[in-house]
Amino acid sequence: MPVLVGSCTGSTCHTQPTGSGGFVVWTTAATSSCDLAQTFNAVEKVVDLTTPANSQLVGAVTGAVTGHPVTLAAGDAKLVTLQSFISTAAAVYAADGGGVVAPPSNSVFDLAVFQSTIQPIFTAGGCAVTGCHLSGVGGFTLKANPATDSADMTANFTAISTRTNLTDPSTSIILRQATTLHGSGKSTQIPATGKDPLLAWITAAKNAAPTTGDATCAPVAQFNQGTFTSEILPILTGDVDLNQVGGVGRGAGCMSAACHGGSVTGPGKLDLSSSDPASLLQSFACFVKLDAPTTSEILLCPTASAGCRVALHPGQDVLDGANDLNYQRILAYIYGSGGVTPLDYAFFVRKINTLFNDVNVVQAGATNQTCADTIACHGISVAGQAPPNNSDFPIISNASDDARLSVNFVAATQFVTFLNPTESSLFLYPTNEIANRDAHAFATGVDHPGGLDFPVGSDESNLILQWAGGLRPDGQGFQHNWLVLGDFPATLISDSTVIDERTITPRIFDVDGGSFNLGAWDGLFSANASVDLNAANVFFRAATAGRIAYAASYVINTEGRTQDISVTVSTINPVRIYVNGQLAGQADQGGAATAPIHLTGTGTGSTAKILVKILQRANDATFAFTAQLRDDQGTLLTDVNGGLVFTLSTGGGI
């Protein structure tokens, strides 16, 4: 903000309320949170997290925008601040599974037109010469005289296409730089006749891109290629149809020559013409949204749903929505690829991962082996190894720290069918239901190589099904599962602790203080509606002069519609409820408090953070609460209606 206010708010520049070019910097942002938010949103719109060098925010002050009154020299502290802000954000975005640039075969840009028309324009302009972009000046490198279909041609295609603006092609940095003198007037320019073809090429890409203008792909590294090859690819080829008896395919699938395996290819279209599984997975990833899996075009288009960039999918409704077993399997695969998921990490850590290392789980201890056995089963020592049984499900044996447990979590989610938990491989294999084709559409008819580890209906199988279907309210709308932290000395519910109730976004293992559990958050999975904070394995201690504890969870709306719900916390203890950091309900003398929660159907607004702050006074016999959910009509939201799922950490979603 200091850089923007100091550089961008001259009398004819970007000062509120209009701002030149629609970019507004509010000089009052330091004293107004609303104005700060508006400025932040304005900055976000001119930042390219996939290709930081393409960010208009930086381009404007480094000469890419002709006539811009402010130019910052390389190394200027202000420019370094802006570049650092953007590069740091881009790194976080990439680490969270953010988009990557599509390869030519899956790009919205036409490679054939680039080779025949666009590359010759830049060759004629003399841009790829020593001392200019052959030397990588300004972080932009071009190869000189690339041969058709060569690696150098691909490099130039990527360098030029990633410096465009698919929202407004005419403002593309590559177009502005190529058609005006830059570099202190020492540069060359493309021929005047090249401007229109270049703009037309970018505009065609805009028309081929998703409606959001985001033409990037999910990172291939996020996906399990073995699972893709064995379980997703057969659906795409048409060899497998999980809706049919025995899963037998009904003929040509998406990869037929008349569809994505041949004629239906080109810029912005799913290209499945390759015979290489790795290339096919790359194509698949370009139509996946890891931050909102159900909005992935790989699901929207074949269900003829809104959001597909083709108004009417030529193949029409190849998938039949959430009840279609092929749809369920593809969505499950996306959920298991490291983006958002409705599956809870804390429950996995405390209830599921422990099964992998328990000798008694496998045939009641008869084999003296575990699922994570490193000699003959799924066990590995470090991430990236192949398990000794050569399956696609590696488990780090005896994982206990966050990093290794996270690896196991992602691996396990690959084998969970959230919309149909009993069809999850994680359930079918150890119960040997994988061989029972009469009862399970996803069964293979082949016995689990490890045999029957535990039967259907056992505690182990029930835990897996509970996790696979998402943590839900019980039949009376009570939420049993919470992340808890405590306790802190206090006498009033209004007393402050080291916790900032407005901003904290806890997850298991986070250390935020308190007398118990070394100050770390951990899961509390209650067997009944009462969440007892004074239980032996929680914050048990003799009565004190007063103490505060916290319970947190994140509620996800899995319905496609917006929902307005409420949570009522009942207790004898003083209590406050925070929703997304705002105090939304309170009973400062004890009793019941109700807080409203607004949930959108998709996107970030479909998830809300609930934080319960509760005080046990010196004379309070108990330290417990219940939390019950209702819709805006007062109807209880249970495990069978409402579509609510809870996670105990950030990153949950649909």
NORBEL-V436396 format. One record per backbone hydrogen bond with DSSP energy under -1.0 kcal/mol. NH is the residue of the N-H (numbers start at 1). CO is the residue of the C=O. Records with the same first field share a line. If there is no record, write none. Layout:
BEGIN
NH = CO  CO
END
This chain:
BEGIN
5 = 1
6 = 2
7 = 3
8 = 4
13 = 10
14 = 8
20 = 13
22 = 19
23 = 20
25 = 14
29 = 26
31 = 28
32 = 28
36 = 32
37 = 33
38 = 34
39 = 35
40 = 36
41 = 37
42 = 38
43 = 39
44 = 40
45 = 41
46 = 43
47 = 44
54 = 51
55 = 52
57 = 46
59 = 55
60 = 56
64 = 59
68 = 65
72 = 61
76 = 73
80 = 76
81 = 77
82 = 78
83 = 79
84 = 80
85 = 81
86 = 82
87 = 83
88 = 84
89 = 85
90 = 86
91 = 87
92 = 88
93 = 89
94 = 90
95 = 91
96 = 92
97 = 94
98 = 93
100 = 217
106 = 103
114 = 110
115 = 111
116 = 112
117 = 113
118 = 113
119 = 114
121 = 117
122 = 118
123 = 119
124 = 120
125 = 121
126 = 123
127 = 122
129 = 127
132 = 129
133 = 127
134 = 129
137 = 132
139 = 136
140 = 137
142 = 133
150 = 147
154 = 150
155 = 151
156 = 152
157 = 153
158 = 154
159 = 155
160 = 156
161 = 157
162 = 158
163 = 160
171 = 168
172 = 169
174 = 163
176 = 172
177 = 173
178 = 174
179 = 175
186 = 183
187 = 182
190 = 178
194 = 191
198 = 194
199 = 195
200 = 196
201 = 197
202 = 198
203 = 199
204 = 200
205 = 201
206 = 202
207 = 203
208 = 204
213 = 210
217 = 100
218 = 285
222 = 219
223 = 220
228 = 224
229 = 225
230 = 226
231 = 227
233 = 228
236 = 232
237 = 233
240 = 234
241 = 247
244 = 241
247 = 244
248 = 245
249 = 239
253 = 237
255 = 236
256 = 253
259 = 256
260 = 254
261 = 256
262 = 259
263 = 257
264 = 259
265 = 263
268 = 107
269 = 266
272 = 260
280 = 276
281 = 277
282 = 278
283 = 279
284 = 280
285 = 281
287 = 284
288 = 285
294 = 654
295 = 292
296 = 293
298 = 287
299 = 296
300 = 296
301 = 297
304 = 301
305 = 300
308 = 305
316 = 313
318 = 316
319 = 302
324 = 321
328 = 324
329 = 325
330 = 326
331 = 327
332 = 328
333 = 329
334 = 330
335 = 331
336 = 332
337 = 334
340 = 290
341 = 651
348 = 344
349 = 345
350 = 346
351 = 347
352 = 348
353 = 348
355 = 352
358 = 355
361 = 358
363 = 453
365 = 362
366 = 363
372 = 356
373 = 370
378 = 371
379 = 373
380 = 395
385 = 382
389 = 377
390 = 387
395 = 378
397 = 380
399 = 396
405 = 401
406 = 402
407 = 403
408 = 404
409 = 405
410 = 406
411 = 407
412 = 408
413 = 409
415 = 412
416 = 413
420 = 417
423 = 420
424 = 421
426 = 415
427 = 424
428 = 424
429 = 425
431 = 427
432 = 429
433 = 428
434 = 428
435 = 432
436 = 433
437 = 435
440 = 436
443 = 440
444 = 434
445 = 434
451 = 448
453 = 430
454 = 430
458 = 455
462 = 458
463 = 459
464 = 460
465 = 461
466 = 462
467 = 463
468 = 464
469 = 465
470 = 467
474 = 478
477 = 474
479 = 627
482 = 524
483 = 552
484 = 522
485 = 550
488 = 548
490 = 546
495 = 492
504 = 500
509 = 521
510 = 507
512 = 519
513 = 519
515 = 487
516 = 486
519 = 516
520 = 517
521 = 510
522 = 484
524 = 482
526 = 480
531 = 625
533 = 623
538 = 535
539 = 533
547 = 616
548 = 488
549 = 614
550 = 485
551 = 612
552 = 483
553 = 610
554 = 647
555 = 608
556 = 645
557 = 606
558 = 643
563 = 599
565 = 597
566 = 630
567 = 595
568 = 628
569 = 593
570 = 626
571 = 591
575 = 587
576 = 613
577 = 585
578 = 611
579 = 582
580 = 609
582 = 579
584 = 577
585 = 577
587 = 575
590 = 587
591 = 571
593 = 569
595 = 567
597 = 565
599 = 563
600 = 605
606 = 603
607 = 604
608 = 555
610 = 553
611 = 578
612 = 551
613 = 576
614 = 549
615 = 574
616 = 547
620 = 617
625 = 531
626 = 570
628 = 568
629 = 477
630 = 566
631 = 635
634 = 631
637 = 629
645 = 556
646 = 471
647 = 554
END
